[in-house]
Amino acid sequence: MSIDDLIWSTAEGQYGLVGRRQMRELGATRAQMSHRVHKGLLKEITLEVLEVSGTPPSDGKTAMAAVLDGPLGSVLSHTSAAAWWDLPGFRIGSHLHVTVPRQGAPRRGRLSVVHYQKDLPRDELLVLRGVPVCSPALTIFHLAAIVSEKRTARACDNGWSMRLFDGYDLHHLLKLLARSGRDGIGPMRSILNDRPPEYVPPQSGLEARYCQLVVDDGMPEPERQVNLGGTRWIGRVDTRFVDVGLVVELLSVRHHASLLDAAADRERFLALTDAGHPVIAFWDFEVWHDPGFVVRATRSARSTLLAGGTLLPDDPFSRIKRNP
């Protein structure tokens, strides 16, 4: 294979990039690479990373450049890995992070912050869309070392609900990584104390917001994503207060406001009520923009049930005009 074929075949799987170190390992000489830079066939991004001229910019190119520019064995990590795994709230940008599986102190590289972790579990090093990256579970532990505990917990719930990992993955990693006392272990221990292996994370930001509202008001945290029914399965409900059997459904205007959707939801609410599961429901705009109403209505429904009363049928569709 010619040197040009070698360059193009390597760059094709790396978003149009090649590393000088890679090329030397494949037999290319420094002079051959410099000649192609001089001719304009390759463009120098850093001393280590070269771009095939004319290839378009992309998040993949940004991520791969950080990995190629890092020390040998680098993998995308921390907030950069979170973005590459498509966790909400993170994006590939100027503040890139890579981790190297050996001993050393973190330092600022040309394109990224370089972290060294001697105890990096090798089975947590993966390749996603062509880019070497830390596993989603390991990424959560890395996040705990550099972002707030609240933001880490949100990323944990998002990744869990996206089925990128489960509680057993996280608790296993906690045992492994806690031995070295790394940064972030304290926050992760706190987060996982509230999230046992069988924990069910919120399925959406809306669900997480509602649960936070009622817990902040002093109510117990409801179960999430519970399958319910009488003699037959009726469906999976968003949340349910175990102590009073109250089901709280959270409705998005986008998916539940049409006449057909309203009819289907009314039928489902009636079936749940007939099966002994009283129901109230809130719209997404109420949860986000009128939390006082949501908390008061939830507290009132709980008080009625705790006193042995019966809830009047709730018709959230009559409130749809309150959408701002």
C-alpha positions as a printed Julia matrix, in Angstrom:
324×3 Matrix{Float64}:
   0.0    0.0    0.0
   1.36   3.43  -0.95
   1.84   6.18   1.63
  -1.13   8.1    0.18
  -3.37   5.03   0.31
  -2.25   4.49   3.89
  -3.12   8.08   4.83
  -6.54   8.04   3.14
  -7.59   4.66   4.51
  -6.64   5.71   8.05
  -8.27   9.13   7.78
 -11.48   7.64   6.39
 -12.28   6.01   9.73
 -11.12   9.0   11.79
 -13.21  11.89  10.47
 -10.52  12.95   8.03
  -7.69  12.95  10.57
  -4.41  11.08  11.0
  -1.83  11.26  13.75
   1.87  11.54  13.03
   2.5    8.89  15.67
   0.04   6.58  13.93
   1.68   7.08  10.57
   5.16   6.43  11.93
   3.92   3.17  13.45
   2.52   2.22  10.02
   5.85   2.9    8.32
   5.5    6.48   7.07
   8.52   8.73   7.56
   8.56  12.25   8.98
   9.78  13.55   5.6
   6.87  11.9    3.74
   4.32  13.49   6.05
   5.98  16.92   5.94
   6.09  16.76   2.13
   2.32  16.25   1.96
   1.74  19.12   4.39
   3.92  21.35   2.19
   1.93  20.32  -0.92
  -1.34  21.15   0.83
  -2.66  17.58   0.84
  -2.58  17.58   4.62
  -3.22  20.42   7.05
  -1.49  20.61  10.4
  -3.93  20.99  13.32
  -1.29  20.42  15.99
   2.25  19.05  15.85
   0.72  15.58  16.24
  -2.61  15.8   14.37
  -3.01  16.21  10.61
  -6.21  16.77   8.63
  -6.87  15.65   5.09
  -7.51  18.93   3.27
 -11.13  19.54   2.38
 -12.78  17.29   4.97
 -15.7   19.05   6.71
 -15.74  20.04  10.39
 -17.79  17.89  12.78
 -18.09  16.96  16.42
 -16.49  13.64  15.51
 -13.46  15.42  14.09
 -13.16  17.57  17.23
 -13.36  14.52  19.5
 -10.94  12.45  17.43
  -8.43  15.31  17.26
  -8.34  15.47  21.07
  -7.69  11.72  21.3
  -4.98  11.73  18.6
  -3.26  14.75  20.13
  -3.14  13.2   23.59
  -0.51  10.79  24.86
  -0.5    7.22  23.55
  -3.58   5.36  24.78
  -5.76   8.42  25.27
  -9.54   8.01  25.34
 -12.26  10.66  25.37
 -13.47  11.23  28.96
 -15.3   13.43  31.48
 -17.69  16.0   29.93
 -16.4   15.19  26.43
 -17.31  11.52  26.83
 -20.71  12.52  28.26
 -21.36  14.56  25.12
 -20.16  11.73  22.86
 -22.59   9.34  24.56
 -25.34  11.93  23.89
 -26.1   12.6   27.55
 -28.35  15.69  27.76
 -26.65  18.86  28.95
 -23.21  18.15  27.46
 -21.67  18.97  24.11
 -18.38  18.59  22.32
 -16.74  22.0   22.53
 -13.58  23.85  23.37
 -13.16  22.3   26.84
 -12.14  18.78  25.86
 -10.98  16.0   28.17
  -9.06  12.78  27.55
  -7.8   10.17  30.0
  -4.69   8.02  29.76
  -4.53   4.64  31.57
  -1.32   5.22  33.48
   0.1    7.19  36.4
   0.54  10.93  36.14
  -0.83  14.34  37.14
  -3.51  16.06  35.03
  -2.15  18.67  32.64
  -3.41  20.95  29.91
  -2.6   19.63  26.46
  -2.79  21.48  23.17
  -6.41  20.48  22.53
  -7.64  19.03  25.82
  -7.12  18.52  29.52
  -5.18  15.26  29.9
  -6.04  13.12  32.94
  -4.0   10.12  34.06
  -5.65   7.2   35.83
  -3.53   4.19  36.66
  -6.48   2.14  37.94
  -8.57   2.67  34.79
 -10.49  -0.59  34.22
  -9.58  -1.76  30.71
 -13.05  -3.2   30.07
 -14.45   0.33  30.55
 -12.48   1.6   27.52
 -14.65   1.41  24.4
 -14.93   2.73  20.86
 -18.08   4.66  19.89
 -18.57   5.87  16.31
 -14.86   5.39  15.71
 -13.62   7.37  18.72
 -11.93   5.7   21.74
 -14.01   6.71  24.75
 -14.63   5.8   28.39
 -17.73   3.73  29.07
 -20.89   5.61  30.12
 -20.66   4.24  33.67
 -17.02   5.31  34.08
 -17.91   8.69  32.57
 -20.35   9.33  35.42
 -17.52   8.81  37.94
 -15.29  11.18  35.96
 -18.05  13.79  35.92
 -18.31  13.61  39.72
 -14.71  14.79  39.93
 -15.2   18.0   37.92
 -18.88  19.07  37.99
 -21.39  19.55  40.78
 -23.01  16.62  42.54
 -26.43  17.78  41.33
 -25.33  17.84  37.7
 -23.63  14.46  38.1
 -26.8   12.97  39.62
 -28.86  14.29  36.7
 -26.41  12.76  34.22
 -26.55   9.5   36.19
 -30.36   9.38  35.95
 -30.3   10.3   32.26
 -27.75   7.63  31.37
 -29.6    5.05  33.47
 -32.95   5.8   31.81
 -31.23   5.7   28.38
 -30.05   2.18  29.31
 -26.4    3.12  28.86
 -25.72   1.36  32.19
 -27.63   0.08  35.2
 -27.26   0.18  38.95
 -25.17  -2.95  39.11
 -22.61  -1.39  36.71
 -22.32   1.73  38.86
 -22.15  -0.03  42.22
 -19.52  -2.43  40.85
 -17.39   0.48  39.66
 -17.77   2.22  43.01
 -16.2   -0.79  44.73
 -13.33  -0.87  42.23
 -12.53   2.83  42.14
 -13.09   3.59  45.84
  -9.92   1.65  46.68
  -7.76   4.39  45.2
  -9.7    7.26  46.81
  -9.96   9.18  43.56
 -11.62  12.59  43.24
 -15.36  12.2   42.8
 -15.73   9.05  44.91
 -17.36  11.0   47.76
 -20.08  12.52  45.55
 -20.65   9.19  43.79
 -21.03   7.39  47.08
 -23.66   9.94  48.08
 -25.46   9.66  44.73
 -25.5    5.86  44.82
 -26.63   5.76  48.45
 -29.9    7.17  47.09
 -29.84   4.88  44.06
 -29.58   1.18  44.92
 -28.98  -1.28  42.06
 -32.74  -1.81  41.58
 -33.45   1.96  41.45
 -35.74   3.15  38.63
 -34.56   6.53  37.31
 -36.89   9.21  35.95
 -37.72   8.6   32.32
 -37.65  12.29  31.47
 -36.69  15.7   32.76
 -40.39  16.35  33.33
 -40.66  13.33  35.62
 -37.52  14.31  37.51
 -38.85  17.85  37.94
 -42.16  16.62  39.36
 -40.49  14.25  41.81
 -38.2   17.02  43.01
 -41.16  19.36  43.57
 -43.06  16.96  45.81
 -39.98  15.84  47.73
 -38.98  19.47  48.36
 -42.5   20.02  49.75
 -42.01  17.21  52.26
 -44.03  14.53  50.51
 -42.59  11.04  50.0
 -40.87  10.37  46.7
 -43.25   8.47  44.4
 -42.4    5.27  42.55
 -41.66   5.81  38.88
 -42.63   3.85  35.77
 -44.92   1.35  37.49
 -46.95  -1.3   35.65
 -50.53  -1.36  36.92
 -53.79  -3.1   36.22
 -56.68  -5.01  37.74
 -57.53  -8.4   36.27
 -55.63  -7.28  33.19
 -52.64  -5.04  32.55
 -53.7   -1.43  31.94
 -50.37   0.25  31.37
 -47.25   1.77  32.83
 -47.88   4.94  34.82
 -45.4    7.77  35.27
 -45.5    8.02  39.08
 -47.38   6.46  42.01
 -47.45   7.29  45.71
 -47.25   3.9   47.38
 -48.74   4.95  50.72
 -52.05   6.14  49.24
 -52.06   4.41  45.85
 -52.28   7.75  44.05
 -51.21   7.68  40.4
 -49.87  10.94  38.95
 -49.55  11.09  35.18
 -47.42  13.74  33.47
 -48.66  14.81  30.05
 -46.84  16.66  27.3
 -48.88  18.99  25.12
 -47.06  17.65  22.08
 -48.16  14.04  22.59
 -51.4   14.27  24.58
 -53.35  17.38  23.53
 -55.15  16.11  20.4
 -58.77  14.93  20.58
 -57.77  11.32  19.89
 -55.02  11.4   22.53
 -57.4   12.98  25.05
 -60.0   10.26  24.45
 -57.39   7.51  24.88
 -56.04   9.07  28.08
 -59.52   9.51  29.58
 -60.24   5.84  28.9
 -56.97   4.81  30.52
 -57.55   7.03  33.57
 -61.03   5.53  34.0
 -59.65   1.98  33.75
 -57.03   2.77  36.41
 -59.62   4.31  38.72
 -61.96   1.34  38.29
 -59.04  -0.95  39.18
 -58.51   0.92  42.45
 -55.79   3.34  41.35
 -57.0    6.96  41.74
 -55.46   9.27  39.16
 -54.56  12.92  38.84
 -52.59  14.4   35.94
 -50.55  17.49  35.17
 -49.36  19.08  31.94
 -45.72  19.72  31.25
 -46.28  23.5   31.24
 -47.84  23.25  34.71
 -44.93  21.29  36.12
 -42.39  23.72  34.68
 -44.22  27.05  35.0
 -46.83  26.63  37.76
 -45.15  24.43  40.38
 -47.25  25.91  43.19
 -50.44  24.62  41.59
 -48.89  21.19  41.03
 -47.73  20.88  44.63
 -51.05  22.11  46.08
 -53.09  19.74  43.9
 -50.89  16.78  44.77
 -50.98  17.56  48.47
 -54.78  17.95  48.37
 -55.26  14.62  46.59
 -52.99  12.86  49.06
 -54.8   14.41  52.03
 -58.17  13.25  50.69
 -56.93   9.69  50.26
 -55.14   9.63  53.61
 -58.44  10.65  55.24
 -60.23   7.78  53.51
 -62.02   9.98  50.98
 -62.59   9.5   47.27
 -61.09  11.72  44.61
 -63.33  13.47  42.12
 -62.44  12.58  38.51
 -59.57  14.73  37.27
 -59.9   16.16  33.75
 -56.59  17.81  32.84
 -57.85  18.4   29.29
 -60.13  21.14  30.58
 -56.97  23.01  31.65
 -55.2   22.86  28.3
 -56.03  26.5   27.55
 -53.75  27.49  30.43
 -50.8   26.59  28.24
 -48.75  29.82  28.02
